[in-house]
Each structure stands twice: as C-alpha cells, then as structure tokens.
Amino acid sequence: MDFVATFISGFKIGKDGVQIGLVTFSTDVKIEYYLNEYHDLQTLLQKTSQVGYTHPGLTLTNLGMDTVREKVFSLSQGDRPNAKNILIIITDGESNLRTLTAISAKQLHASNVTVFSVGIGNTIDVQELISIASDPENVMTVGAFSNLQGIVDHLQQKLCTDCNAALPSDIVFLVDESGSVNGNPADINNTNFEKQLDFVATVISGFKIGKDGVQIGLVTFSTDVVIEYYLNQYHDLQTLQQKTRQVGYTHPGLTFTNYGLYEVKNKLFTPSRGDRSYAANILVVLTDGESNLKTPTAISASEVHASNITVFAIGIGNKTNIGELRIIASEPEHVLTVKDFGELQGIRGELMQKICKDNGGTNGNDTDTGAQVTELVLPGWFSYLEVGIISGVAILTIGAATCCCHKFCCAGKRRENDDDEEDEKKNAWKKDFREPMKRPISISV
C-alpha cells in the first residue's frame, strides 16, 4: 500500500484533474473506492493505507478486469468521456481461468482501455501477460516484490507513449557543496552531498535527454564554483547520471550562492555552451543554509530572473532561510523544503510537476489545435486523467513514481523573440507540440 500511495502522490488530484480508483481481486473482487469517490490526495492516501489483506483466494483475473470495465470505468462512477483510460494489472501468478481472462482482456481492449500488465515472481505466465496487455511492449516483469521499484522509470516511459514529442528545455542544477552540507547533521561519509547528486540523477531520468529535447548542466558551489558539465556536453541519460554521481565532495567552504548564480547565468546559459534561444531556461538551486553574502545573492538572483531563467529553490534542513529562498526563486511557489537530505527523493514528483507546469505542461486547452494538455506529473500530460488501480497480488503494490512524462517533459515556453527566428530547426518543436492529442488519459493500475 505504501507503493500505491507513492504512485498516486504524483498526481494533481481533483474533479478537474486526476481521479483515482482502487480495486483488489482474488476469488472475489472488491472495489476499494471509485474514481469519483475521493477528490483530495490526503483522503486517498488514508483510504489506500487502510485497505487490508482480507480476501485471499484464487487468481480470478477475469473478474477483476470485468469489474474495472463495467463498474469503475463507467460514467456513473466518474469516468469522463474525454479521458483516455489506462489499466495497469499487477499479479504474482497466472490466472485460474485462462480462457475467460483472455476474453475479458479483449473486451477491455475493445472498450478503448489501454492495458499494461506487470508480472511478479517465477510463477507468472508471460504469454498470458501478453494477452492481457494491449501491446506486447506493455508487459513488464520483476523477479520479486522487492524489485518493483526497479521498473518505476520503465513503467513511466511506457505510460507516456501517447504524449507529444519532448519540447526543448535547458536545465541547470546548482548544488551546494559548502562545509555545512556534511555537518547538517554530521556526516563523516559525505553521504549528504551524495544524496543531492542522487536526487539530481533521479530527477533527470524523467526527461527525454538529447540535443533536440532536454539538455542538462551541473554546477557545484561553496567558496568556489565548479562547472561539472555544460548543457551541450552530454546528450544521453546514462552518461549524465554517471557523470553526476561521480562528482566528489572536494571543495567544501562557505555558502557563496551569489557566485553560483552568477556563473550559471554567464557561463552555462550561453550559446557557446549549448543554450538554445528557443528552449526554456530552468535553474534548480539546492542549498542547506543561507548564503554568506545575502545582498550579492539577492542581486545575482535578480539578474538571473531578468535573463528569462526560471528558478526553483530547494532548502534542505533547519538552517535554510525561507525568505532568501523566495528571493532566489522566480516565484514563492517555486520554493520547496525538506527536513533533511534523506527526504529529497520525496519531493521529486512535486519538483517535476512545478517545472512542467511553469513551462507549458499545464496549459489546459491548446488554442491552436484544441488539444488538451494535462496538469499532471504522471503519467501523461493531458487535461484529465482517470486512474483505477487493480491488483491481484498478495499485497497491493503499484509500480510507478512521481516524475514528468518522458516524452512530454518539459514543455518549452516560447520566448519573446521566437517569431524572429523562424528557421526550420529552431521551430521544429512547435510543429510537434501542435500535433493534437486524441484525448486525455485514464489509467487503471
């Protein structure tokens, strides 16, 4: 149930946003809650955590699928015609009624429900999982329940295949390497700094990396500033994550945030280092304390804002200055805080949502095409989303996480001078953006 809670925490819950449904099955099927039953995240999390392992029995997957199709994805229970329906079935064994399961799966497919199947353990039948899924590529397997987290990113990418092509963004992470990082609290193994790098590596896994997609830059700062890599230096995710995690805690010192901001503005967001005039510029600042030079920091932040760079500020621990974080960030809503470095991963989804919302991922209806774009973090950028959850495993565990859609995050906001640069390459992304989406998504897991 904790895994389910993680999954739904990545969505903007509401009647006009994401609706969640939860179903468990064995010999019997139990609808834990319908799509239109709860419209706030905290209640959904509470109700999910209260679901008990109360009706173990056979694996009648067919009954679970029939119930979802007939009673969950129904207008009377909150299904919306303009939302695309997606069902994710997680099971740890083959069904007891294979023929009926195949029939039920075909009926779901015929009802325009996109089905993903996740098999757990060594008693699953891969061929049956393929027959359940809408497409063979919608099948995923793990060796044990403990391995579910390992398919999070893969499942995210699968869920996002109906999204538009990625819109270009240039994103830089400015990471605190001051002496207080590994003393807040005391950390002789330097894992606090490593946790920041792990956070960056995890966040960037949510983007479609490439010269024509999202470019990433990384800078560390303390008394000195080190440019770890430029925007145009690495264009594949694996290399970016490797280079990020290889950064060492080598120059701890004071917290000269102003120097970091200055270097990012003048040496990262430059054409010679990969900055693209048609791409959104985004800066994410991570710090565990207030700067040593507050006035210069405020001046540097103002200069960054004036350069059309959208800034997000993340404060870590109890030594941060909220007022200064708000000065650094482009807007008060762009400030996030965590109690310690261990909690950074918990705000990944919120950060991704804010980044994508600010840069075009939540514009509602696209006026040029009527295409609808979502307010959501996962699994796709559409105006509405129905999420039903169905599981036939001993403990209901759902494999997904809070991250932007791989194929649609982050949507590049048009700059003021875009219309003066109408060459084909620089504006090719606009055509991709204007390819209309047929309808929003509904997901059932």
PyMOL commands that set and color helices and strands:
alter all, ss='L'
color gray80, all
select helices_A, chain A and resi 2-8+41-49+61-72+75-77+98-110+126-132+136-138+145-159+191-204+237-245+257-268+271-273+294-306+322-328+332-334+341-361+418-420+424-433
alter helices_A, ss='H'
color red, helices_A
select strands_A, chain A and resi 18-25+29-33+85-91+113-120+139-142+169-176+214-221+225-229+280-287+309-316+335-338+364-365+372-373+385-391+441-444
alter strands_A, ss='S'
color yellow, strands_A
deselect
rebuild
show_as cartoon
